[in-house]
Every structure is written in structure tokens, then in C-alpha cells.
Amino acid sequence: MGSLKKRRKAKINKHKRRKQLRANRHKKRTWQK
């Protein structure tokens, strides 16, 4: 059970990181304009 919970947490973190990367990409675009 413990390992399963850990895996789920890692998945969420991965998703959060992807969201942040996407946001950063948009920010860079706005700065270039």
C-alpha cells in the first residue's frame, strides 16, 4: 500500500511540473513580444 501511495504522489508531482513548464513557456513568449 505504501509504495502505491508514493507512486501516486510522484504522478501528481510530474503533472504539476509539466504545468509549471507550460506556464514558463507562455511567460517567455510574452516577454519577447
Backbone as XML, in Angstrom:
<?xml version="1.0"?>
<chain id="A" units="angstrom">
  <residue number="1" name="MET">
    <atom name="N" x="0.838" y="-1.209" z="0.000"/>
    <atom name="CA" x="0.000" y="0.000" z="0.000"/>
    <atom name="C" x="0.875" y="1.262" z="0.000"/>
  </residue>
  <residue number="2" name="GLY">
    <atom name="N" x="1.910" y="1.252" z="0.829"/>
    <atom name="CA" x="2.755" y="2.453" z="0.934"/>
    <atom name="C" x="3.380" y="2.817" z="-0.409"/>
  </residue>
  <residue number="3" name="SER">
    <atom name="N" x="3.907" y="1.792" z="-1.096"/>
    <atom name="CA" x="4.570" y="2.064" z="-2.376"/>
    <atom name="C" x="3.561" y="2.624" z="-3.388"/>
  </residue>
  <residue number="4" name="LEU">
    <atom name="N" x="2.331" y="2.113" z="-3.335"/>
    <atom name="CA" x="1.318" y="2.592" z="-4.274"/>
    <atom name="C" x="1.038" y="4.076" z="-4.031"/>
  </residue>
  <residue number="5" name="LYS">
    <atom name="N" x="0.918" y="4.454" z="-2.763"/>
    <atom name="CA" x="0.659" y="5.859" z="-2.435"/>
    <atom name="C" x="1.796" y="6.743" z="-2.946"/>
  </residue>
  <residue number="6" name="LYS">
    <atom name="N" x="3.022" y="6.272" z="-2.737"/>
    <atom name="CA" x="4.189" y="7.048" z="-3.192"/>
    <atom name="C" x="4.121" y="7.268" z="-4.700"/>
  </residue>
  <residue number="7" name="ARG">
    <atom name="N" x="3.776" y="6.184" z="-5.420"/>
    <atom name="CA" x="3.719" y="6.279" z="-6.879"/>
    <atom name="C" x="2.704" y="7.345" z="-7.291"/>
  </residue>
  <residue number="8" name="ARG">
    <atom name="N" x="1.546" y="7.357" z="-6.611"/>
    <atom name="CA" x="0.503" y="8.321" z="-6.951"/>
    <atom name="C" x="1.016" y="9.747" z="-6.728"/>
  </residue>
  <residue number="9" name="LYS">
    <atom name="N" x="1.751" y="9.930" z="-5.618"/>
    <atom name="CA" x="2.276" y="11.260" z="-5.303"/>
    <atom name="C" x="3.242" y="11.711" z="-6.399"/>
  </residue>
  <residue number="10" name="ALA">
    <atom name="N" x="4.092" y="10.788" z="-6.846"/>
    <atom name="CA" x="5.067" y="11.113" z="-7.894"/>
    <atom name="C" x="4.341" y="11.534" z="-9.171"/>
  </residue>
  <residue number="11" name="LYS">
    <atom name="N" x="3.260" y="10.823" z="-9.485"/>
    <atom name="CA" x="2.490" y="11.152" z="-10.689"/>
    <atom name="C" x="1.973" y="12.584" z="-10.600"/>
  </residue>
  <residue number="12" name="ILE">
    <atom name="N" x="1.418" y="12.952" z="-9.447"/>
    <atom name="CA" x="0.880" y="14.302" z="-9.258"/>
    <atom name="C" x="1.995" y="15.333" z="-9.425"/>
  </residue>
  <residue number="13" name="ASN">
    <atom name="N" x="3.162" y="15.041" z="-8.823"/>
    <atom name="CA" x="4.282" y="15.978" z="-8.931"/>
    <atom name="C" x="4.689" y="16.166" z="-10.390"/>
  </residue>
  <residue number="14" name="LYS">
    <atom name="N" x="4.698" y="15.081" z="-11.128"/>
    <atom name="CA" x="5.060" y="15.147" z="-12.549"/>
    <atom name="C" x="4.090" y="16.082" z="-13.272"/>
  </residue>
  <residue number="15" name="HIS">
    <atom name="N" x="2.812" y="15.934" z="-13.000"/>
    <atom name="CA" x="1.801" y="16.754" z="-13.646"/>
    <atom name="C" x="2.002" y="18.223" z="-13.289"/>
  </residue>
  <residue number="16" name="LYS">
    <atom name="N" x="2.258" y="18.485" z="-12.004"/>
    <atom name="CA" x="2.483" y="19.868" z="-11.561"/>
    <atom name="C" x="3.673" y="20.471" z="-12.294"/>
  </residue>
  <residue number="17" name="ARG">
    <atom name="N" x="4.759" y="19.673" z="-12.390"/>
    <atom name="CA" x="5.968" y="20.173" z="-13.052"/>
    <atom name="C" x="5.661" y="20.526" z="-14.504"/>
  </residue>
  <residue number="18" name="ARG">
    <atom name="N" x="4.876" y="19.658" z="-15.181"/>
    <atom name="CA" x="4.532" y="19.897" z="-16.580"/>
    <atom name="C" x="3.737" y="21.200" z="-16.701"/>
  </residue>
  <residue number="19" name="LYS">
    <atom name="N" x="2.810" y="21.417" z="-15.749"/>
    <atom name="CA" x="2.001" y="22.638" z="-15.763"/>
    <atom name="C" x="2.897" y="23.864" z="-15.629"/>
  </residue>
  <residue number="20" name="GLN">
    <atom name="N" x="3.859" y="23.798" z="-14.702"/>
    <atom name="CA" x="4.762" y="24.931" z="-14.484"/>
    <atom name="C" x="5.583" y="25.216" z="-15.742"/>
  </residue>
  <residue number="21" name="LEU">
    <atom name="N" x="6.069" y="24.147" z="-16.378"/>
    <atom name="CA" x="6.874" y="24.324" z="-17.588"/>
    <atom name="C" x="6.051" y="25.043" z="-18.658"/>
  </residue>
  <residue number="22" name="ARG">
    <atom name="N" x="4.802" y="24.634" z="-18.812"/>
    <atom name="CA" x="3.924" y="25.241" z="-19.808"/>
    <atom name="C" x="3.743" y="26.731" z="-19.502"/>
  </residue>
  <residue number="23" name="ALA">
    <atom name="N" x="3.540" y="27.056" z="-18.219"/>
    <atom name="CA" x="3.347" y="28.445" z="-17.803"/>
    <atom name="C" x="4.605" y="29.258" z="-18.108"/>
  </residue>
  <residue number="24" name="ASN">
    <atom name="N" x="5.769" y="28.671" z="-17.804"/>
    <atom name="CA" x="7.025" y="29.379" z="-18.064"/>
    <atom name="C" x="7.187" y="29.660" z="-19.557"/>
  </residue>
  <residue number="25" name="ARG">
    <atom name="N" x="6.813" y="28.704" z="-20.378"/>
    <atom name="CA" x="6.936" y="28.874" z="-21.826"/>
    <atom name="C" x="6.101" y="30.071" z="-22.274"/>
  </residue>
  <residue number="26" name="HIS">
    <atom name="N" x="4.880" y="30.173" z="-21.746"/>
    <atom name="CA" x="3.999" y="31.282" z="-22.121"/>
    <atom name="C" x="4.600" y="32.604" z="-21.665"/>
  </residue>
  <residue number="27" name="LYS">
    <atom name="N" x="5.182" y="32.617" z="-20.469"/>
    <atom name="CA" x="5.788" y="33.842" z="-19.937"/>
    <atom name="C" x="6.892" y="34.323" z="-20.872"/>
  </residue>
  <residue number="28" name="LYS">
    <atom name="N" x="7.759" y="33.393" z="-21.274"/>
    <atom name="CA" x="8.871" y="33.759" z="-22.162"/>
    <atom name="C" x="8.329" y="34.390" z="-23.446"/>
  </residue>
  <residue number="29" name="ARG">
    <atom name="N" x="7.279" y="33.807" z="-23.986"/>
    <atom name="CA" x="6.693" y="34.328" z="-25.224"/>
    <atom name="C" x="6.242" y="35.772" z="-25.040"/>
  </residue>
  <residue number="30" name="THR">
    <atom name="N" x="5.611" y="36.053" z="-23.891"/>
    <atom name="CA" x="5.090" y="37.402" z="-23.661"/>
    <atom name="C" x="6.241" y="38.393" z="-23.536"/>
  </residue>
  <residue number="31" name="TRP">
    <atom name="N" x="7.346" y="37.946" z="-22.911"/>
    <atom name="CA" x="8.483" y="38.854" z="-22.746"/>
    <atom name="C" x="9.098" y="39.220" z="-24.101"/>
  </residue>
  <residue number="32" name="GLN">
    <atom name="N" x="9.130" y="38.250" z="-25.009"/>
    <atom name="CA" x="9.768" y="38.503" z="-26.305"/>
    <atom name="C" x="8.982" y="39.529" z="-27.126"/>
  </residue>
  <residue number="33" name="LYS">
    <atom name="N" x="7.662" y="39.565" z="-26.956"/>
    <atom name="CA" x="6.835" y="40.465" z="-27.764"/>
    <atom name="C" x="7.182" y="41.929" z="-27.509"/>
  </residue>
</chain>
